[in-house]
Amino acid sequence: MYKQLNAPYGAFGLDTLVASTTAIKSTDDLVYDSIETKIANLTFARDVLAGTIRSALDDDSFGGGKIDPEPGADSGSDRRRA
């Protein structure tokens, strides 16, 4: 997932390219601004998520930490009760 988020030809990069192209082709300034604002917001959220993933990977690789595959799940018994 991390590579897809950051790769210029990954899913996120290609999807934002398609959206931006649609915005540029629009003859309506409001449509253009709306699409580009959404792309900027998604990019910000992507950057935050990528930073979180990068930190977890660095901690796992270099800090002796352990990546929790299900963040927020304390134990198997908690999942079974839910």
Secondary structure, DSSP 8 states (H G I E B T S, - for coil): -HHHHH-TTSHHHHHHHHHHHHHHH-S-HHHHHHHHHHHHHHHHHHHHHHHHHHHHHHHHHHS-----SSTT---HHHHHH-
